[in-house]
């Protein structure tokens, strides 16, 4: 009898519980609809509570570095999620789209084999690239400019091949970079001072620079203290780790080459371009490479060429090349420069400097019948586009004194000034008002990021990447001598904004995140992505993008992902199997906003049978 009574009571309590749950669900549904309609005050209340309680601050996610290279090994903890395994140790420095074996199957003509050649879908690595044994956090800037740990880039070939040129020296457990180069035996500082006697480097007129065939990027490294930001590139070739060394030093660089396809930069981007014995055949292919430099060089910008064939009369014996060959090489360069209407400003020793005219109106030589004008109507549409020997037309002007495309303020004023591309309406959907609002919004976002991660802007994160940079406002809000930002504009973005980013005095690159990025593993300290995974849904696998992020992120590097909550939930499922520690954070305007922030820290581990190394 007692059993019957208990059973009846149980059924009664169960019915009451169900009724209460259903009632509460209906209540909250109606309340949510009321708030969404605009009649309720729930949103503003949530915003105020969030402001007062600082819910976004993370107390259980460790952003500190805590290893010293010598490590004990512990087992990988078991997890219910799908764990992504480490790659074989031979992939420590794997660069998917510049893989050496794949490269050798392509033609050598015009450096085609050194260009991007990405693996097909069935050959993509879906594993975690390991750090080498003994890997340690790089020296902080500016010490990193001069010193790199040998364990992080264990290649000595450059210390032998470039020993007399003072590029890099091996000293115990570190490499030292004296600041030398093939064309600047007195050091990069002295070389830059010589350039500055002709080029206005000191006053903020020159802010962005392009270094072709950069070596270990000492030119770019020493420009940084003059507030000039150089995009340096070199191919992945027989001189191992040139670009890897540059990034390990904390200097902007990518793997790249002047070959058969256009450079992944917008037109009129750089204030200065530079080649120091970069071995590029500038006069070949009807001057095609000089014409590509002309495309990316801003009106009024400077081109520096040092080394062969400049001053060939005095150096042909030392260069061990026939003087007739060098003479013809320089003749071709001078001829192309004249066709481009570049004005030669200086030739002293082995350094020649040209300046691009500010517009076509001031260049009567452009009427020459030998000049072929490029047919493309969009000079910024360059991703995998074939390079041609043609001149990119400049925007029209109303008088010979007007700068084509608009005159820029000197840096740092140009960082937040309205860029000419925005002011002229050249970027559809971007107005002066929306640009200013974007600036304001990202200053607010970055302040929140600094509360979440107190190491931002302390020097802990030197190399930073924004994977979906928009107008570059994230980088502008972070602007500091302690760090630099690689602003990436995805090739599938609705708006082509990279030109705006360069007009602000920032640097960046076009890229498709369905492919590997042109860099070595472990070259970025902090990665930021706003709306990236929503952008790439149904375009390629989210797992592949996350694995690429893991490849280029340093051990104990940080990630900040901002996106819709349903997208970030999918991302988190994958990330939980990738040796990242994660935390989901509400939008700074409160929990009712569907956009969330996923913060992560990549754990420290090295090669060794899938084990962590502490």
C-alpha angles and dihedrals in degrees: 000000000000089000091056092050092051092048092051092048089050092053091048093050090047091053091049091049092051091048092051093048092049091047093051092048090053091047095052092044091055091043091051092049090048092052092046090051090065097245095099129073096218095112096052091044091051090049092052093047090050091051092049098045101038090221090172095068111104117218098172103049114087115215095173126107110237108167130095102197096256103091146184114222125232132179121269106256115247117250137189091224123085103275116216110219128228119260122243114282091249089072094062092118098027117157106186100204096038098045110158097222094049092044093059091062092065129080118275093215112117090357092288092149091058093056127091113297109167125199119257118252095266092052099051116121111240099189138087117273108233126225116237118262111276094023112164136184109274122253113273119257130298092025089054089064089069105027135047127176112249091219090063096052105018099186123117101177094102091053087060102036094043098032096120091046094058096231098138138350130201114229117173109295095351142060117230122209110205093188094251128138141177092268099031109055090162089058137269092277094060091044092052091048088056091052090047090061086071105021122059095238098145103056102057096258089113111050108141123049137179120215112196115202090006102180106200090343099246090150090058092042093058094042089063094075087056089056092251116135114209127197102211125190139178133166123258095251143140092304096079123225103359094145091035089057091048094054093042086056090054096253123134111254143141136193106260148129141199100249134122101322130061122266113263094245132099125253119271092019110130130060091203137017124198141194120182107184088317093159093232113149095232096177095048127099091029091301094303095152093050088050090054090051087050089054094055095037117097118237104271091023126138133240119202122197118181127176129021127044095014111102090005092162092070099033110038092100094050090047090048092225131125111265091224090058093049092045091054091047092055092044090057092048092051091048094052091045089055091050089051088049093236114162115226106230101176146356114186124158107322095337124095123180127195129184125213115230116252094238144355093255090068090051113075090170089074088077088068110123090226093067114096113204115215113253097212113108092206114056090184095059096094110131105132090339116149116255114237136190096250138112119249109229119236125228113273122262134203097225140014092255096056118102111236110246093013136296119274129220117239118265131298092024091059092059094081101015116109105271116235091241089059096041091051094048092242092140108065112230095018117104131174089258095050090047091054091046090051089053092051093047095052093048085057093047093049091051088056091048089054090055091050094046113025092190093071110110094012096100093259090111111047104159110048129179129200105198096194103027103174107182093349094253093136090058092044091054089051096045108146140136087241094069146014131210129223102212109207120196109196113231090231094056116126091229126046099221103156092099089057090051091055092047087058090058095255129119133230148141142231115249143163109223091207083078135053118274119246097253142088123260119276097022102127129064099193130023124195126189126179116192091338097132093047087052093052099041108129090006097089139331116301087214091063092052091049092048089052089051089051091049095056097038119094120237106274090017118143134238129201116192120184116189147116112308096240090054093047091051088059090046093049092054089060096039093053087069095049104073093257122132108222142190129185114220130192121246111271089248092061144278095291091070108095092215112091138180123236112199122192142176121204111229122237114252137139139199116304122110097307095303131136118244115207 
